[in-house]
Amino acid sequence: MSDVGNQAAWSSVVDGLVFNPDTAICRKWLELKSYGTYIGVPVSDELDDPDTGGKQMAFSSGAVIAWDPRSGASVA
């Protein structure tokens, strides 16, 4: 992981993958890690979810954390 301004780059997972650690998805991922829940590391950028108007990000375990403006971030 390397610092890119206020973002972190996970080049060891997917070359050039960048995410903003201040988003609800990344905060949920860090929260899950603090409770010992293993969903792996990010393997995608935050992608738009046209069905909810939110975002989603995939992780190495196959889990997806999704965020939508109505219900916040959750593991999908």
SEDRENMAR-104911 format. One record per residue (C-alpha): y, z, x. Coordinates in steps of 0.05 Angstrom, whole numbers, plus 5000, padded with zeros to 4 digits. Layout:
N
Y, Z, X
...
***
This chain:
76
5000, 5000, 5000
5068, 4983, 5027
5138, 4998, 5002
5177, 4939, 4974
5244, 4969, 4952
5225, 5014, 4893
5159, 4977, 4883
5091, 4983, 4915
5049, 4924, 4938
4973, 4930, 4933
4957, 4873, 4981
4889, 4904, 4997
4867, 4894, 4924
4900, 4828, 4905
4944, 4795, 4957
5016, 4798, 4935
5003, 4842, 4874
5066, 4883, 4861
5078, 4936, 4809
5135, 4982, 4792
5114, 5055, 4798
5167, 5075, 4748
5135, 5040, 4688
5096, 5077, 4633
5032, 5041, 4654
5037, 5065, 4725
5056, 5135, 4704
4994, 5136, 4658
4950, 5112, 4716
4978, 5168, 4761
4967, 5219, 4705
4894, 5197, 4697
4884, 5201, 4773
4911, 5272, 4773
4858, 5292, 4722
4803, 5261, 4764
4792, 5202, 4717
4771, 5142, 4758
4795, 5075, 4732
4804, 5045, 4801
4864, 5010, 4829
4908, 4956, 4797
4879, 4886, 4801
4932, 4851, 4760
5007, 4851, 4751
5035, 4881, 4687
5025, 4825, 4638
5061, 4814, 4572
5019, 4828, 4510
5044, 4781, 4456
5005, 4817, 4401
5041, 4883, 4410
5105, 4864, 4446
5082, 4910, 4503
5050, 4903, 4571
4980, 4912, 4600
4950, 4920, 4669
4877, 4913, 4691
4842, 4960, 4740
4783, 4952, 4787
4735, 4991, 4741
4746, 4941, 4685
4793, 4988, 4648
4860, 4965, 4621
4921, 5008, 4610
4964, 4980, 4555
5034, 5000, 4534
5069, 4983, 4469
5137, 5007, 4444
5107, 5043, 4384
5052, 5085, 4415
5065, 5086, 4490
5013, 5078, 4545
4939, 5087, 4535
4873, 5064, 4563
4848, 5005, 4524
***
